[in-house]
Amino acid sequence: TQSNTMARRLMVGGNWKCNGTMGFAKSHSTDVLNKLKFDPKKVEVVVAPTALHLSTVMANVSNNVHVATQNLSLTGNGAFTGELSTDMITDAGITHTLTGHSERRTLYGESDADVAKKTKLAADAGLTVLACIGELLEERESGKTKDVNERQLNAIRELCDDWSKIVIAYEPVWAIGTGKTATPEIAQETHAEIREWLGKNVSADAQKNVRILYGGSVTDANAAELIAMPDIDGFLVGGASLK
Ligand code: PEP
């Protein structure tokens, strides 16, 4: 295990989920995101608005704030009603995307294979992908956390050789939107397992350089103790990113 300040640039992503208005997209960009004080060499800041609010955010945020889609299509352009293709995403100048958020998996039936395919399509299109993984409460309680994370990671590994555009967001489902954050020790233990998996299954380079974000009820009150952990390289934030 190494210090996360040595090799890996930290990342903090805000996921608005299905929230916001045109007015919010504009005012949050100018009054909140553009006023964040950080060194872009040390921290990559990303915001994932709804598809409808992407252009407004793109038009209003400073260059140091990157914009992400929350999802992308499994297919290209064509007769795919309701979808957003990687071509459209990159054409719009968007540089980042989420894949595999637990809400996509549990509410919209995305399989490990779907998430892997989306991750591959996005990375191949040059997008930086925040690929979300994580276990359900009953899986943690029955000791299956490592197996579940590795199953989700293996699906991505089957399709992706190049992990230079992939960021892993470890988001235990029981911690998302519940106010129950993983303790720094629990999060670190799982992050270290994921990093070990990268070394065994991808490469020594991936083990050293792939960023592993933590997500699940992160707020200003718990971020400092979590980021002090050596294998936590930043956060994906839902609720608190709207404030
Ligand atoms: C998320 O949506 O990725 C998330 C972690 O949500 P919250 O911070 O609200 O738990």
Residues whose N, C-alpha, C, O or C-beta is under 5 A from the ligand:
A	BS01	PEP	N15 A175 I176 G177 T178 G215 G216 S217 V218 L236 V237 G238 G239 A240
